[in-house]
Amino acid sequence: MSSDDGFSISLKENYIKIHLGYFIPDIKIPLALYLPFKGKVIEVVKAGTPGSLDFFKRMKSNGIYYVYVKKTDQSVWDNWKKVRHPEIEGFKDFSEGPANKIKSNIAIYKARAFEKVRIVPSLYKDPESYLEEVDKKYHKVLSESQLIWFFNETWSESHFLFSAKLSLFFFLFLEEVRSELMIYDEMSILTFSLVHNLVSQGMINDFKGKPEDSTIYYVGKKDIVLDNEIKNLFQLHKQFSEMKRETNFKFDPSMPKGYQVFSLLRDFIEIFDRSKIDIQKRQEGSFQLVGREKRYEVSLIGHLERVLKKVKLLP
Amino acid sequence: MKEQTINLYEALEKLPLEKIGEGVPLKVYDNFNNLIWENKLGESEKLKVFPITTNNGIPLASIRTRDSHKGLIRKIIIKEISRFVKEETQEAREDEVALFYSDLENLTFNKTYLNTSFKDKNVDSDITDILHALRKYYPYEGCNIYISNERNDLEEFVEITSEGEKKKGDYWEFPLKEVSAISFNTQTIYHSMNAPKDPYFAREIGSIKRCPIKNFIVIPLTIFESKQGSLTFYNEGFLREKEKFKASWHFKNLIHLISYKLFLKKRGVEVLKKRNEKKISDRFTGPKNTNYQKIKKNIKSMVYPQERSIIAMYGGIHNFFEGGKNIQKKTMSSLLQFHNSNISKIVSSFGGLIQQFNGEHFLAFWNLYEDLEGYDKLASRAAINLIHLAHDHIHLHFKSYGYQNFHFSLGLVKEKINVDCVELKGEKIPIIYENTIDTTKQIFEEAPKFTAYFHEKIINELVKNDLPPMRKLFNVKLKGDAQGARIFSFKI
């Protein structure tokens, strides 16, 4: 074995090779940098000092792109690298990470929704093409840019399922009675129905607040930016949820229509899911319970009754 | 992007043709029919010549081989040529790195650090400089930064287009918060090659009529695990058709610089304070600690009158009130407290005794109430350390709160004095008759208006042979009031 080989082996054993691109001139390098030179390893930058611009230019002009750090300094290097070059968080590509997760989560979400909310085929002229159309439009809603964060997370199974059920039911409800409702912020309220009460897998044990605060807790913790209209709806939801806890609260016609519809459908599904009534009569029983509360406008209850004839929910 | 010429002959020559042609009769020609490589197999066979072209039909080479092998060999050769071209392109980009580094000279942290005021426009102009530098290497039609605010929302920070720089509230060419939010929320780089048909943003892109958006790249700005905002390039001109964006080292470094500047803008004062509180004052403390209890006893048991050699030090901040006229009184008071506690810590650590704080000034003595070995050496060391502290730390700290036109200086006098006392309610209160204090104060007052200054002459006289000779290290180039300030150090 030649002495050169021996030198290369000892270099490999004792030093780590790193690219100069990690460093910026005039910014301190926390550990000494070395270069092999005439069979020796020499220190070219002292620990804690910055590499000068001249140093980088000299390296470049000599065709040197890599320097060495001692293996004993590996922990310092790893820490520094993690802070200055957090590739894992900072420079990950969307197409290599979230893109596939989002696609697959949308597909799962849709599958769950269509499994639990079904139309009564006999009441439609061409049920298959109707469903195809619904699927297209619903997919468009789910692919909104402001829902990307939602599909980039793993939510608790029950919350995910409730969201899927509510959003598709809401969507079908709007398809049926849109012309009679005149909801001006339809897209926002639909989006809100998806995200209004979420608990991620990671926060199941941490979150102890009220249901209406769960998403806000998550959004705050992860620094997620939401659209202003959605943020306003969260505030509204918080206020109304408090008021609804008082038994006598009734919605006034002057209150936002979109939110009223959301609230009605949400209450209905919640009662439906909790109910112990026989599955055949559960939908009707739940509807009667919602109606009995007299919380919502009569016209809205009428719309719900109409839609429930054409749409069937499954627990 | 620099034009890249690939020598096709060189490319073909470097291919591992021996491996490719193993057991198969093969002759390889370049696009001018020059023979590049051949093996002697299949000489008796009837072989055919097949062209190797790009998808667009541009001839790259031709091969003479068996009909049954043409497809496979063609595939292998095209793959190898692409690999070669890719590597060559990569090298060409590395050449640009050197050029890039020379630009970095103007973009590093020093510029902001020496004139620290994280809340003023320095940080903003630094970021704009970086964006202009980026444009040189990564041409774009427009780029903008959205930053996160306290309300957990993204707000406009700066946009650079051919029309120049636009701030929050100006008319922006690409006001697409939704696009910025994707990177911010997912912490990933999102590259849309065909923006009008983007699966998530087509609607938003369609809403921008004035500047049609063909493509965009949005990058999260995150540092120390803290999300700062997002940077988006619209209509980039540095990638080839269908080339996927991949952040290079120098690109990442610039992105980090922007993130760090944004971080400083938001939390610079806090970070500086935290870092300094923990470490900086420790760097300047001395080996000895004044025992105040012992001094109290000494004062009581001292014999008066008495002749003693002492050192008096008078120092503090000049122009404290005028310099901080735009600052809240509460902040001024906490800064004064910060200044006084640091001064006290250092003086005590060199065996000195703070006699009194007079607002932003202080008076300290050495060897007054107790016999202190090498007191002059200790006092001069304390003076030097206080000046270092003032320069490296106090000045920076005050400026970060917006203090202006202030400076710090010290006066030191060594003298033999008579110490007497007056008795008040049975307690002895020492009195110094000479005008030492006045002289010291005078030196302090006369000190030029530099950031940090002390009487070199006096220190030299004081230390004489006690200390190794003092050496002027360097003249620091500072701006404004700080110009001409000198930092001294000892050879150790």
Boltz contact constraints between the chains, C-beta under 6 A:
constraints:
  - contact:
      token1: [A, 21]
      token2: [B, 249]
      max_distance: 6.0
  - contact:
      token1: [A, 24]
      token2: [B, 253]
      max_distance: 6.0
  - contact:
      token1: [A, 25]
      token2: [B, 104]
      max_distance: 6.0
  - contact:
      token1: [A, 26]
      token2: [B, 108]
      max_distance: 6.0
  - contact:
      token1: [A, 53]
      token2: [B, 105]
      max_distance: 6.0
  - contact:
      token1: [A, 56]
      token2: [B, 101]
      max_distance: 6.0
  - contact:
      token1: [A, 60]
      token2: [B, 98]
      max_distance: 6.0
  - contact:
      token1: [A, 89]
      token2: [B, 187]
      max_distance: 6.0
  - contact:
      token1: [A, 90]
      token2: [B, 222]
      max_distance: 6.0
  - contact:
      token1: [A, 91]
      token2: [B, 247]
      max_distance: 6.0
  - contact:
      token1: [A, 92]
      token2: [B, 188]
      max_distance: 6.0
  - contact:
      token1: [A, 93]
      token2: [B, 189]
      max_distance: 6.0
  - contact:
      token1: [A, 94]
      token2: [B, 188]
      max_distance: 6.0
  - contact:
      token1: [A, 94]
      token2: [B, 190]
      max_distance: 6.0
  - contact:
      token1: [A, 97]
      token2: [B, 188]
      max_distance: 6.0
  - contact:
      token1: [A, 98]
      token2: [B, 186]
      max_distance: 6.0
  - contact:
      token1: [A, 98]
      token2: [B, 188]
      max_distance: 6.0
  - contact:
      token1: [A, 145]
      token2: [B, 178]
      max_distance: 6.0
  - contact:
      token1: [A, 145]
      token2: [B, 200]
      max_distance: 6.0
  - contact:
      token1: [A, 145]
      token2: [B, 201]
      max_distance: 6.0
  - contact:
      token1: [A, 148]
      token2: [B, 182]
      max_distance: 6.0
  - contact:
      token1: [A, 149]
      token2: [B, 185]
      max_distance: 6.0
  - contact:
      token1: [A, 152]
      token2: [B, 186]
      max_distance: 6.0
  - contact:
      token1: [A, 223]
      token2: [B, 227]
      max_distance: 6.0
  - contact:
      token1: [A, 224]
      token2: [B, 185]
      max_distance: 6.0
  - contact:
      token1: [A, 225]
      token2: [B, 154]
      max_distance: 6.0
  - contact:
      token1: [A, 225]
      token2: [B, 181]
      max_distance: 6.0
  - contact:
      token1: [A, 225]
      token2: [B, 184]
      max_distance: 6.0
